[in-house]
């Protein structure tokens, strides 16, 4: 036994609108095919989502065509077996999907649901000397209801033809594996009817590696599809008689740098913290993707942060292909409970609220009393229908005093 199990290549995805990322997904696909050639694998399984979109463009098809043609030329005996993931399915009006075109050109064999050989769904199976391969395309919410029938039909074929090492490809999300629960996930118990008839369940769909009980294997995508996947194991499986080994290929480096901003009082202090943190980071090769994640309670307005300035620091350190600044929990959730204001007058409540809000901005904590007095005065002026220019003058006077330190 010597085969490769991969999934979720997402060819055609120009992540962040970058042509170079479009090429990265093709490079990742090529690296798996090259590994397949180098290790003389008998076949490769693609468990869905070879493409990123149903309606791919010509350059995307060319990528798939060239890589699969290279495999056919350099290793003619190595077969490619694929199923359709949710991104591969044809639009109803088109009739045919792009995997079917590759199938018709002899570059891969698409395993479909088919009524044949005395069964209604699993008639399109592949018979090899030492293995039997079945495949089920992405079925979404319908998956769970057909699993018992799939198991029954596989058993019927195995009983009729004789037991072989049985592989089943499916494209689904297994419950409890993703960070967040998503619609249509399949509970493990619902897959148990398959366990008695399948030796290797070759999954795709979720972009991280996971495996269960020695018979369920999900390799993850080879390349990162979203920064939300940062840190998750990815790659493909090389399966031999000794078992399945997860292979992690070399792809474009990705780094997420997290900085807690809760104790940072001013934008200038933030820039100093970012610069210091970047200085401590090891260098990264090959035009990486860099995300700086600012989290915690922000003590000044988000609008005061210059993303361009931080990106300039990132460029000086890493020379990245792409960089982004993401801010989480950019301000505290200010709440005033009923018990906090019971027995207070309207004026006292206003004073409490204004004081608390000003205290959230670390730049003004030393001048809370004067700022609150000015805000209350401006509110009174507005209620008395004083001209806007006069109110603005009052506010400017206060903040100029703060700037010069004369308050």
C-alpha positions, 0 to 999 in steps of 0.5 A: 500500500502506497498512496497520498491523501490530500484535499482542499487545494482551492486552486484559483484563490487570489487571497487578499487580491494578490496574484502571488497568492494565486500562484501559491495555491498552484505551488502547493498543489504542485508540491504534493504532486511532486511528492507523489512522483518522488515517492512512487505512490500508486495513487492520490486521493483528492477529497474535494475542493480542488478549486476555490470557485465553481466558475473558475477562470482560464488561468486556474484551469491551466494551473490544474491542467499543467500539474496533472499533465506533469504527473501523467507524463512523469508517472503514468501509472499513478492515478488521481481519484477525486470527489467534488467538494462544495467549491467544486460542484457545478451550477445547475444551469451548467450541467458539468463541473470542472472536475468532470472536464479534467475527468474527460481529459483523462487527468483524473478519475472523478468518483460519483454517486451512481446507480449500478452494480445492484446499488443506488449510490455507490455503484461508481467504485474503483477496483485495484489489486489491493484496494477498493475506493468509493467516493461521495461528493459534498452533500451538505445537510443531506449527508447524515441521512444517507450514511446508513445507506452508504454503509449498507451498499459498501457492505453489499459490494464487499460481500459480493466481490470479496473483502479488500482494503476499503477506502471511502472519500467524503467531503464533510465537517466532523462535529467537534473538530472546528473552533466554532460549530457550523451548520451541517456538521456530522456527529462521530456517532453518525459515522459509526455505521461506516466503521465496520465496512471502511478501513480508511475514511478519507475526509476533506472540508475542514482546513486542519488536520485531524484523525480519529480511532485509526480509521478517520483521516482529514489532512487539512488544506496544504496552504492557508485559506484564512488567517483564522486557521493560523497555527492549525496543522495542515498538509497531506497524508502519505499512507503505507502498510505501516500506517498514515504519516502526515506530511507538512510541505513548505509553503509561504510563511505566515506569522501572527503577532499578538500584543496586549494593549490593555496597559498602553496609554497613548498611541505613541506608547503603542508604536514603541511597544510594537517596535520593541516586539518586532525587534524581538521577533525572529526574521522570516524568509520568503515574503511572509504574510504578517498579521499584528493582532492588538487585543485587550482594552483600548485606552484611547480612540481606535481612530488615533492609531496609524495603521500605515505607521505600524505597517511601515515598521512591519515592512522594515522588519520582514518585507512581507508580501502582505501585512494587516493590523487587526484590533480586537476588543478595541474599547471596553464595554461600558455598562452602568448597572441600576445599583450603581445609580440608585439614589443619585440625581440626574446631575450626579449620574451625568457626572459619573458617566462622563468621568467613567468615559474620560477615564477610558482614554489613558491620555486624559486620566490626569485631567478628568475633573476639568474635562468633565466640567467642560463637557457638562458646561458644553451640554448646558450651553447646547441646551440653552441654544448657545451658538455652536461656535461658542461651544466649540470655543469652550471645548477648544480652550479646555483641550488646548490647556491640556496640551500645554499642561496649564490645567 
